[in-house]
Amino acid sequence: MTQSTSTSAAKAQVSDPELDRVFQALSHPGRRLILDVLAEQPGANVSEVCGFFDTSRIAVMKHLRVLEAAGLVISKKEGRERKLYFNVIPIQTIYDRWTTHYSSLWASRLTGLKYRIEAGEIYGPPSDSEEKP
């Protein structure tokens, strides 16, 4: 691939409206909370999702519309209820775009280490005040 070809490909990808919608949807902490709720409770209805917020039902519905427009939430009408599901495909597409198989291996291992440290399973080096053998 030549310099001009790679530059053209980069410019074409930068203006990808689908990608922009996903990043815009993920930029709000309330929308990320909705995705967390749906990841934990697939098929939750709107009322159940609203239970996690101190805001109005209308505000939650607006967030859901943004998430649906980005393809991050799929809703299925069942009778009078709307069941909501987290669609991970847009996030996987972003992940696939910027990672390689090699980097994902190390990223996964480092992320696992980070979580173990935060959970207190792994401790840092002993401090000077601790007795050394």
For each residue, the residues with C-beta under 8 A, 3 or more apart:
1: 5 6 9
2: 5 6
3: 6 7
4: 7 8
5: 1 2 8 9
6: 1 2 3 9 10
7: 3 4 10 11
8: 4 5 11 12
9: 1 5 6 12 13
10: 6 7 13 14
11: 7 8 14 15
12: 8 9 15 16
13: 9 10 16 19 97
14: 10 11
15: 11 12 20
16: 12 13 19 20
17: 20 21
18: 21 22 70 71 90
19: 13 16 22 23 93 94
20: 15 16 17 23 24
21: 17 18 24 25 69 70 71
22: 18 19 25 26 70 71 72 90 91 93 94
23: 19 20 26 27 94
24: 20 21 27 66 70
25: 21 22 28 31 66 67 69 70 72
26: 22 23 31 32 70 72
27: 23 24 31
28: 25 31 32 63 66
29: 32 33
30: 33 34 53 55 59 60 63
31: 25 26 27 28 34 35 63 66 67
32: 26 28 29 35 36
33: 29 30 36 37 52 53
34: 30 31 37 38 49 52 60 63 64 67 73
35: 31 32 38 39 67 72 73 86
36: 32 33 39 40
37: 33 34 40 41 44 48 49 52
38: 34 35 41 42 44 49 73 84 85 86
39: 35 36 42 86
40: 36 37
41: 37 38 44 48
42: 38 39 85 86
43: 83 84 85
44: 37 38 41 48 49 83 84
45: 48 49 81 82 83 84
46: 49 50 57 60 61 64 82 84
47: 50 51 57
48: 37 41 44 45 51
49: 34 37 38 44 45 46 52 53 60 64 84
50: 46 47 53 57 60
51: 47 48
52: 33 34 37 49
53: 30 33 49 50 59 60
54:
55: 30 59 60
56: 59 60
57: 46 47 50 60 61
58: 61 62
59: 30 53 55 56 62 63
60: 30 34 46 49 50 53 55 56 57 63 64
61: 46 57 58 64 65
62: 58 59 65 66
63: 28 30 31 34 59 60 66 67
64: 34 46 49 60 61 67 68 73 75 84
65: 61 62 68 69
66: 24 25 28 31 62 63 69 70
67: 25 31 34 35 63 64 70 72 73
68: 64 65 71 72 73 74 75
69: 21 25 65 66
70: 18 21 22 24 25 26 66 67 90
71: 18 21 22 68 87 89 90
72: 22 25 26 35 67 68 86 87 90 91
73: 34 35 38 64 67 68 84 85 86 87
74: 68 84 85 87
75: 64 68 82 83 84 85
76: 82 83 85
77: 81 82 83
78: 81 82 83
79:
80:
81: 45 77 78
82: 45 46 75 76 77 78
83: 43 44 45 75 76 77 78
84: 38 43 44 45 46 49 64 73 74 75
85: 38 42 43 73 74 75 76
86: 35 38 39 42 72 73
87: 71 72 73 74 90
88: 91 92
89: 71 92 93
90: 18 22 70 71 72 87 93 94
91: 22 72 88 94 95
92: 88 89 95 96
93: 19 22 89 90 96 97
94: 19 22 23 90 91 97 98
95: 91 92 98 99 104
96: 92 93 99
97: 13 93 94
98: 94 95
99: 95 96 103 104 107
100: 103 104
101: 104 105
102: 105 106
103: 99 100 106 107
104: 95 99 100 101 107 108
105: 101 102 108 109
106: 102 103 109 110
107: 99 103 104 110 111
108: 104 105 111 112
109: 105 106 112 113
110: 106 107 113 114
111: 107 108 114 115
112: 108 109 115 116
113: 109 110 116 117 122
114: 110 111 117 118
115: 111 112 118 119
116: 112 113 119 121 122
117: 113 114 120 121 122 124
118: 114 115
119: 115 116
120: 117 123
121: 116 117
122: 113 116 117
123: 120
124: 117
125:
126: 130 132
127: 130
128:
129:
130: 126 127
131:
132: 126
133:
